[in-house]
Amino acid sequence: MSARTTATRQKLFDAALKLVGERGAASVTVDEIAAEAGVAKGTIYYNFASKDALVEALLHHGVEILAGRLRSAEGSEDSLEALVDQMLGFWAEYPAFGQLLVSELWRTPGQWHGTLSLLRDDIVSIVRGQMKRLADAGRLPEGVEVGTASAALFGTLLVIALDWQVFQPERSRAEVRESVMLLVRGMRSAR
C-alpha cells in the first residue's frame, strides 16, 4: 500500500471514528464521513466497498494498534502493570474506538459481531498470555482460571477506561492505573 493510500485510509478512519463515536455506526452516512475527512465520497468507495467495509476495516485497524501496544508490554519488569497502562493509554487516545467496541460487542446480534468476536479473541489471547505467566508463577488466586481472569481483566479495563473518559476525565492515567493495580493486588492478597 502506498504512503498516499495509507494516509487517505487513516483520514477516513479518523473521520469515521469521530462520527461513529458521537452517534453510532448505524446513524453515520458515507457522505458525512467524506465531509468530515475532507474528501470526495468516491474516495471512500475507492478505498472500501461500502460504509460497512470501512467500519470493519476500522475495527481491525484499532485492534491492531491495541494489540501492538499490549505486546510491547510483555517484556517489561511488571508486565501486568505495563499491560494495564498500555490498555488505558489506548482507550485514552481512542475513546471513540472504545465506545464503538462496547456498543457493537453488546449489540446482539450485531452486524459486526463475528468480526468483533475474532478481534476480541485476539486481544484477550494477549492478556491470556500474561495471565498464564502469572498463574505459572503462582500469582493468581487459587481456583481462578486463566481464561476467566483474561476476559475479566480485558472487560474491566474497557469499562473502567470508558467510565474514566466519560465521568472522571479529571483523573490522570496514572491514578486510574494505580486504582486498577490496587484492585488486582488487593484481590491477590485477600485469598
Secondary structure, DSSP 8 states (H G I E B T S, - for coil): --HHHHHHHHHHHHHHHHHHHHH-GGG--HHHHHHHHTS-HHHHHHH-SSHHHHHHHHHHHHHHHHHHHHHHTTTSTTHHHHHHHHHHHHHHH-HHHHHHHHHHHHSTT-TTHHHHHHHHHHHHHHHHHHHHHHHHTT-S-TT--HHHHHHHHHHHHHHHHHHHHHH-TTS-HHHHHHHHHHHHHHHHHT-
